[in-house]
Amino acid sequence: MQRIDGVAQDVRHTVHVTHGGSQTDHLALFEIGGTRLGFRGRAPVSIKEGDELAVVCEPGDKGIHTVVAFHNRTLDVRDDDVRNELQGIGCSRGFVVFMAVCAVLTAAGGNWIGGVAALAVAVVAVLVTRRARTVASETEERAREVHRLLDANP
């Protein structure tokens, strides 16, 4: 990731609708000092021609750097696009315990296949939950790093 400071030029806005219309991303394409940049946000992007910006970006496709966060100093507006795509995924401990108890009771009743299936569901629930927590932790760390770069003195 790198930080770029400067004046927004050649600003264009568009909207991208995905997931059958259930998700709308607002896109801003612009340049700072000849570097082509693009930002994708959940809300309309507050960047206009001539605004003084600080951006944190990464190299992207087709020569357009992906802006991870920006601070529009002209309007004193900040936004970031540090997303956790696994947010909300995982299972409660109660569900895992319930499935483990079901596995034991089912197996004790003589239905070994049902017991193994219930235990497999419990194991998968634990693995999915652990992965979701790891991704959440990595996303939080990435957000801290992005904002540290954005807040650094130019």
C-alpha positions, 0 to 999 in steps of 0.5 A, a space after each residue: 500500500 502507498 499513500 498519494 496526496 494531491 488534487 483530484 482531476 478527471 473525476 467520474 462517478 458511476 454505480 455498480 449493482 451486483 447480487 441481483 440488485 441487492 448490493 449497490 457500490 458507488 464508484 469514483 474514478 479520478 487521477 492525482 498527479 497522473 496516477 489513475 485511481 478508483 474507489 468503491 464505496 457503499 455510499 455516494 463518494 464525496 470526491 469532486 474535481 479540484 478537491 485536495 485528497 490524501 489516498 491510500 491505494 494498491 496497484 490494481 487492474 488495467 493501470 487503475 490503482 485501487 483506493 483503499 481509503 481517502 481523506 478529502 481535505 477540501 470537504 473534511 470527509 473520510 471513507 474506506 473500503 476495508 471489507 470483511 466478506 465473511 462478516 456475520 458468518 459462523 456459529 454460536 457455541 450453543 449450536 456446536 454443543 447442541 450438534 455434539 450432544 445430538 451426535 452422542 445421543 444419536 450414536 448411543 441410540 444405535 444410529 452411528 451414521 446419524 451420529 457421525 453426520 451430526 458430529 461432522 456438522 459440529 466440526 464444520 461449524 467450528 472450522 467455519 467460525 474459526 476462519 470467520 474470526 481469523 478473517 475479522 482479525 485480519 480485516 481489523 489489522 488491515 483497517 488499522 494499517 490503512 488509517 495509520 498511513 492515511 493519518 501520517 504527515 505527508 
